[in-house]
Amino acid sequence: MKRGNVETIMKIATNGTMFKTTKSPEEIINLFNTKEIDNDWSFVGYKLSDTGKWTHNYHRYPAKFIPQLVEKLIDEYVPHKEAYVNDPFMGCGTTVVTSISRGFKASGTDINKIAYLITKVKSTPIEPLYLNKKIDQLLSKLKFLNETQIALFNDKIEPLIPEKHIDRINYWFSEKTKNDLGKILRVIYNEEDEIVRDFFLVAFSHILKNCSLWLQDSTKPTRDLKKNSVNPYEVFQKHLKKMQSGNDVFYNVVPTKVKENLHEYLNIKVGDARSQSVSDNSVDLIVTSSPYVTSYEYADLHQLSTIWLDLADNLTEYKKQFIGTSYKKYENKRLRSSIAMDVVDKMFKKSKKMAKEIEAFFIDMEEVFDESFRILKHGGRCCYVIGNTKLRGIEIPNAEIFAESLQYSGFKLDRIIKREIPSKILPQKRDEKTGRFASNNEADVEAYPIEYIIIGLTE
């Protein structure tokens, strides 16, 4: 394994400047070992109506953090009214939505195309009366799907089913459900207003798991052939109405200046977190929840949306773009973090393949930290939310590695917050051998009973 010369005190950052490592790897490990839980950051007592306020409940998403965490970080680190907040792993858009609600400029990137669609819709307030009219029109056109006797014009609507993914669709959906969903999708795509059409597509994407044979309580893709079928129209209508209510509130929260010039405040892209379309020294605050070593799972977890919305020609090739994927290995790049390299060395004795995956993941993350340093203003901060996990019986101290690596990108290690996560939306168990999400009765190790917020400061 190739190791960077991390033992020296002085480092040369990627941008060519010299800086002093303020915390050695040993000091960082000791800092984490003595760190106590900060109950102010656990947000105990918040209800789903609080964490899912506004547009935050538009779409299910694994491992999303709550808006209250983002709000608290903004309150502490953005003292002025005009600010620019970024999320390099925007996921379902919690950071972006929160920033837009404050009247801040927000940018975000994600390689996951469904994440882009969800974030776009969640952060776009729509005039309520106009949206309500559009929803009524759509549901009226689909009403026949909820009738006991099939209406004559039912057969006149040709189901829109992506043929290139027909095998996967047939695997996950019954014939009747497949056709009903195809008819809903056909009517959605007849909507000419792109903003409204995307709103409908997010609602459609959200109901796919309920309508499929996917085991309801399982995050990982597992079929339940005995699962009770649901009426796609009924669940679609119900969720649309829920989203409608969320938009009503969000529209009134977002400042008028943002609603009238959204394109000036919102900059989100499908892309690589290591190379964002964001100017140098322009961002005040970065808040993000990063992926984990096995993050290519997220492509699998969203495969129903990916195949129905035709977001990828080939699912296997699509997975290869994700940070943390098992497909990625580097031969000519070196890890700078000695803590990470120690983990790689330990794993190498158990699994060379997994050792290479871990090495590639942390190399990718070091490049993300370099990019964070590039886009932040002097005095700006990055806040990375991350938990530790275990693979093949080996502890993976992600938080400690992040803390060390941020310094090698040029940051001062400003603060470490240790918090319990009673409200994080993710399965609380991982399979110890693979590190992948598992149902609670199958897994043998907790995923993230606690997590950390690693805060780096540009000086």
C-alpha positions in Angstrom: 0.0 0.0 0.0 1.2 3.5 -0.9 1.5 5.9 2.0 1.9 9.6 2.0 4.7 11.1 4.2 2.2 12.1 6.9 4.7 11.9 9.8 6.3 15.2 9.1 4.9 18.3 10.8 4.9 20.5 7.8 2.7 19.5 4.9 2.4 20.8 1.3 -1.3 21.2 0.6 -2.8 20.4 -2.8 -2.9 24.1 -3.6 0.8 24.3 -3.1 0.9 26.4 0.1 2.7 25.3 3.3 0.8 24.9 6.5 1.4 23.4 9.9 -0.4 20.3 11.0 -2.0 21.5 14.3 -3.0 18.0 15.5 -1.0 14.8 15.0 -2.8 11.6 14.3 -2.2 10.5 17.9 -3.6 13.7 19.2 -6.7 13.4 17.0 -7.3 9.8 18.2 -6.9 11.0 21.9 -9.2 13.9 21.2 -12.0 11.6 20.0 -11.5 9.1 22.8 -12.0 11.8 25.4 -14.8 13.6 23.6 -18.2 13.6 25.4 -21.6 13.7 23.9 -23.1 17.1 23.4 -26.8 16.8 24.2 -27.5 20.2 22.7 -26.9 18.6 19.3 -29.0 15.4 19.7 -32.4 17.2 19.2 -34.2 14.8 21.4 -38.0 15.3 21.5 -38.5 16.5 18.0 -41.5 14.9 16.3 -41.7 13.8 12.7 -43.8 16.8 12.0 -40.8 18.9 13.1 -38.1 17.1 11.2 -40.4 16.7 8.2 -41.6 20.2 8.0 -42.1 22.2 4.8 -40.8 20.1 1.9 -38.5 17.9 3.9 -41.0 15.0 3.8 -41.4 15.0 0.0 -39.4 11.8 -0.6 -37.9 9.0 1.5 -34.2 9.0 1.6 -31.7 6.8 3.5 -29.4 8.4 6.1 -30.7 12.0 5.8 -30.0 14.3 8.6 -32.7 16.6 10.1 -33.1 20.3 9.2 -32.6 21.3 12.8 -29.0 20.3 12.6 -28.4 22.4 9.6 -30.3 25.3 11.2 -28.1 25.2 14.3 -24.9 25.1 12.3 -26.1 28.1 10.3 -27.1 30.0 13.4 -23.6 29.4 14.9 -21.4 30.0 11.9 -23.3 32.5 9.6 -23.8 35.7 11.5 -24.9 37.8 8.6 -28.0 37.8 6.4 -26.3 37.4 3.1 -24.5 34.1 2.9 -23.6 31.3 0.5 -24.0 27.7 1.7 -22.8 24.6 -0.1 -23.4 20.9 0.1 -21.1 18.7 -2.0 -23.2 15.6 -1.2 -26.6 17.2 -1.3 -28.7 14.0 -1.2 -32.3 14.9 -0.7 -31.5 18.6 -0.2 -31.8 19.2 3.5 -28.9 21.8 3.5 -30.1 23.4 0.3 -33.7 23.7 1.4 -32.8 25.1 4.8 -30.4 27.7 3.2 -33.1 28.8 0.6 -35.6 29.2 3.5 -33.2 31.7 5.1 -32.7 33.7 1.9 -29.2 32.5 1.4 -27.6 31.4 -1.8 -27.3 27.6 -2.0 -25.3 25.2 -4.2 -25.1 21.5 -4.1 -23.8 18.5 -6.1 -24.7 14.9 -6.2 -23.8 12.1 -8.6 -27.2 10.5 -7.9 -29.7 11.8 -10.4 -32.8 11.1 -8.3 -31.1 13.1 -5.5 -30.8 16.1 -7.9 -34.5 15.8 -8.9 -35.6 15.6 -5.2 -33.5 18.5 -4.2 -34.6 20.6 -7.1 -38.3 20.0 -6.3 -37.9 20.5 -2.5 -36.1 23.8 -2.9 -38.5 25.3 -5.5 -41.5 27.0 -3.9 -44.6 27.0 -6.2 -47.4 29.5 -6.0 -50.0 27.5 -4.0 -53.2 28.3 -6.0 -51.5 27.5 -9.2 -50.1 24.2 -7.9 -53.4 23.2 -6.4 -55.1 23.7 -9.7 -52.5 21.6 -11.5 -52.9 18.8 -8.9 -56.6 18.7 -9.3 -56.3 18.5 -13.1 -53.9 15.6 -12.8 -55.9 13.6 -10.4 -59.0 14.2 -12.4 -57.3 12.6 -15.4 -56.2 9.6 -13.3 -59.5 9.1 -11.4 -60.5 6.1 -13.5 -57.6 4.1 -11.8 -59.5 4.3 -8.6 -62.8 3.0 -9.9 -64.0 -0.5 -9.3 -65.2 -1.0 -12.9 -62.6 0.0 -15.5 -63.7 3.0 -17.4 -63.8 2.8 -21.2 -61.1 5.4 -21.7 -58.8 3.5 -19.4 -57.4 1.5 -22.2 -56.9 4.6 -24.3 -54.0 5.6 -22.1 -50.9 3.7 -23.1 -48.7 2.9 -20.1 -45.3 4.5 -20.2 -42.9 1.8 -19.2 -39.2 2.2 -19.9 -38.5 -0.9 -22.1 -34.7 -0.9 -21.5 -35.5 -1.7 -17.8 -38.5 -3.9 -18.3 -36.8 -7.0 -16.8 -36.1 -5.1 -13.5 -39.6 -3.6 -13.5 -41.1 -7.0 -14.0 -39.0 -8.3 -11.2 -40.2 -5.7 -8.7 -43.9 -5.1 -9.8 -47.0 -7.1 -10.5 -48.5 -6.8 -14.0 -51.5 -4.7 -12.9 -49.4 -2.4 -10.7 -46.9 -2.0 -13.5 -49.6 -0.9 -16.0 -51.3 1.4 -13.5 -48.0 3.1 -12.7 -47.2 3.3 -16.4 -50.5 5.2 -17.0 -49.8 7.6 -14.1 -46.4 8.3 -15.5 -47.8 8.8 -19.0 -50.2 11.5 -17.7 -47.5 13.1 -15.7 -45.3 13.5 -18.7 -48.2 15.2 -20.5 -47.8 18.1 -18.1 -46.1 21.0 -20.0 -44.9 23.0 -17.0 -41.5 21.5 -16.1 -41.6 22.7 -12.5 -45.0 21.1 -11.9 -44.0 18.0 -13.9 -40.9 17.5 -11.7 -43.1 17.9 -8.6 -45.4 15.1 -9.8 -42.4 12.9 -10.7 -41.0 13.2 -7.1 -44.4 12.1 -5.8 -44.4 9.2 -8.3 -40.9 8.2 -7.3 -41.7 8.3 -3.6 -44.6 5.8 -3.9 -42.7 3.2 -5.9 -41.4 1.2 -2.9 -44.9 1.0 -1.5 -46.3 -0.2 -4.8 -43.5 -2.8 -5.4 -42.6 -6.2 -4.0 -39.8 -4.6 -2.1 -39.9 -5.7 1.6 -41.5 -2.7 3.3 -39.3 -2.6 6.4 -36.1 -3.4 4.6 -33.7 -0.7 3.3 -31.7 -3.2 1.2 -33.4 -4.6 -2.0 -35.3 -7.7 -0.9 -38.5 -9.0 -2.4 -41.6 -9.9 -0.4 -43.7 -12.1 -2.6 -46.5 -12.1 0.0 -46.6 -8.3 0.3 -50.1 -6.9 0.1 -50.8 -4.9 -3.0 -51.8 -1.2 -2.9 -53.7 0.9 -5.3 -51.1 3.2 -7.0 -53.6 5.9 -7.6 -54.7 6.1 -3.9 -51.1 6.3 -2.5 -50.1 8.7 -5.3 -53.1 11.0 -4.5 -52.4 10.8 -0.7 -48.8 11.7 -1.1 -49.5 14.5 -3.6 -51.8 16.1 -1.1 -49.1 15.8 1.6 -46.6 17.5 -0.7 -49.2 20.1 -1.5 -49.5 21.0 2.2 -45.7 21.2 2.5 -45.4 23.5 -0.4 -48.1 25.8 1.0 -46.0 26.4 4.1 -42.7 26.5 2.4 -43.9 29.1 -0.1 -44.8 31.4 2.8 -41.4 30.8 4.5 -39.1 31.5 1.5 -38.3 35.3 1.2 -39.9 37.1 -1.7 -36.5 38.0 -3.1 -35.7 34.3 -3.5 -39.0 33.3 -5.0 -38.8 36.1 -7.6 -35.1 35.3 -8.6 -34.7 31.6 -7.7 -32.1 31.1 -10.4 -29.8 33.6 -8.6 -30.0 31.8 -5.3 -30.1 28.1 -6.3 -27.2 26.3 -8.1 -27.5 22.5 -8.0 -25.9 20.0 -10.3 -25.6 16.4 -11.1 -21.9 15.9 -10.7 -18.8 14.9 -8.8 -18.2 16.4 -5.3 -14.5 16.5 -6.1 -15.1 19.1 -8.9 -18.0 21.4 -8.2 -19.1 24.2 -10.5 -18.5 26.7 -7.7 -16.1 29.7 -7.8 -12.9 29.9 -5.7 -13.3 31.5 -2.3 -17.0 32.2 -2.7 -18.7 30.0 0.0 -19.3 30.9 3.6 -20.4 27.5 5.0 -20.4 23.9 3.9 -22.7 21.5 5.6 -22.9 17.9 4.4 -23.4 14.3 5.4 -20.9 12.3 3.4 -21.2 8.8 2.0 -19.5 5.7 3.6 -17.2 3.1 2.2 -20.1 1.1 0.8 -22.1 4.1 -0.5 -22.6 2.5 -3.9 -25.6 1.0 -2.1 -27.4 4.2 -2.5 -27.6 3.5 -6.2 -29.2 0.2 -5.4 -31.5 1.7 -2.8 -32.9 4.1 -5.4 -33.0 1.6 -8.3 -36.8 1.7 -8.5 -36.7 5.4 -9.2 -33.8 5.1 -11.5 -35.4 2.5 -13.7 -38.9 4.0 -13.8 -37.6 7.6 -14.5 -35.0 6.1 -16.9 -32.1 7.9 -15.2 -29.4 5.4 -16.3 -28.9 3.3 -19.3 -26.9 0.7 -17.3 -27.3 0.3 -13.6 -23.8 -1.3 -13.2 -22.1 1.5 -15.0 -24.1 4.1 -13.1 -22.9 2.6 -9.7 -19.3 3.1 -10.8 -19.6 6.8 -10.6 -20.4 6.9 -6.9 -17.7 7.6 -4.2 -17.1 4.5 -2.2 -18.1 2.1 -4.9 -16.4 -1.3 -5.0 -15.6 -0.8 -8.7 -13.1 1.9 -8.0 -9.4 1.3 -7.3 -6.3 3.6 -7.6 -2.8 2.5 -8.4 -1.1 5.9 -8.7 -2.7 7.9 -5.9 -1.5 8.0 -2.3 -3.5 8.4 0.9 -2.3 11.3 3.1 -4.1 10.1 6.2 -2.0 7.8 8.4 -5.1 6.8 10.4 -6.7 5.7 7.2 -3.6 3.9 6.0 -3.5 1.9 9.2 -7.0 0.8 8.6 -6.1 -0.2 5.0 -3.1 -2.2 6.3 -5.3 -4.1 8.8 -7.9 -4.8 6.2 -5.3 -5.9 3.7 -4.6 -8.9 5.9 -8.2 -10.0 5.8 -9.4 -8.9 2.3 -7.2 -7.3 -0.3 -10.3 -6.3 -2.3 -12.0 -4.5 0.6 -8.7 -2.9 1.5 -8.5 -1.4 -2.0 -12.1 -0.2 -1.7 -11.4 1.5 1.6 -8.2 3.1 0.2 -10.1 4.4 -2.8 -12.9 5.8 -0.7 -10.6 7.9 1.5 -8.5 9.1 -1.5 -11.8 10.3 -3.0 -12.7 12.0 0.2 -9.4 13.7 0.5 -10.0 15.2 -2.9 -13.5 16.3 -1.8 -11.8 18.1 1.2 -9.4 19.8 -1.2 -12.3 21.0 -3.2 -14.0 22.3 -0.1 -10.9 24.3 0.8 -10.9 25.8 -2.7 -14.4 27.1 -2.7 -14.6 28.4 0.9 -13.9 32.0 1.8 -11.2 33.0 4.2 -12.7 32.3 7.6 -15.3 29.9 6.2 -16.1 26.6 7.7 -16.9 23.1 6.4 -19.0 20.8 8.6 -18.9 17.1 7.8 -21.4 14.8 9.5 -20.1 11.3 9.8 -20.3 8.2 12.0 -17.8 5.4 12.6 -18.5 1.8 11.5 -16.9 -1.6 11.3 -16.0 -3.9 8.4 -14.8 -7.5 8.8 -14.4 -6.9 12.5 -12.1 -3.9 11.9 -13.1 -0.5 13.2 -13.3 2.2 10.5 -12.8 5.5 12.4 -14.3 7.7 9.6 -14.6 10.7 11.9 -10.9 10.6 13.0 -9.8 10.1 9.4 -11.8 13.0 8.3 -10.4 15.2 11.0 -6.8 14.3 10.1 -7.5 14.6 6.3 -9.1 18.1 6.6 -5.8 19.4 7.9 -3.9 18.0 5.0 -6.2 19.9 2.7 -5.3 23.2 4.4 -8.0 23.4 7.2 -7.5 24.1 10.8 -9.4 21.5 12.8 -11.8 23.9 14.5 -14.3 21.8 16.4 -15.6 18.3 16.9 -19.2 17.7 18.0 -20.2 14.3 19.3 -23.9 13.7 19.1 -26.5 10.9 19.5 -28.7 10.4 16.5 -32.2 9.5 17.7 -33.8 11.0 14.6 -31.6 10.1 11.7 -33.5 8.3 9.0 -31.4 5.1 8.4 -31.4 1.5 9.4 -29.5 1.2 12.7 -27.7 -2.0 11.7 -25.0 -3.0 9.3 -23.7 -6.4 8.4 -20.3 -6.6 10.0 -18.7 -8.5 7.1 -19.9 -6.3 4.3 -20.7 -3.0 6.0 -23.9 -2.8 4.1 -27.3 -1.9 5.5 -29.2 -4.9 6.9 -32.5 -5.4 8.5 -32.3 -5.3 12.3 -32.8 -9.0 12.8 -30.1 -9.9 10.4 -27.3 -7.5 11.3 -24.7 -8.0 14.0 -23.4 -4.5 14.6 -25.0 -1.1 15.2 -24.5 1.3 12.3 -24.1 4.8 14.0 -25.5 5.0 17.5 -23.5 8.2 17.6 -22.0 10.5 15.0 -19.7 13.4 14.8 -19.7 16.8 13.1 -16.1 17.5 12.0 -15.6 21.3 11.5 -12.7 22.7 9.6 -11.8 26.4 9.4 -10.0 28.2 6.6 -7.5 30.7 7.9 
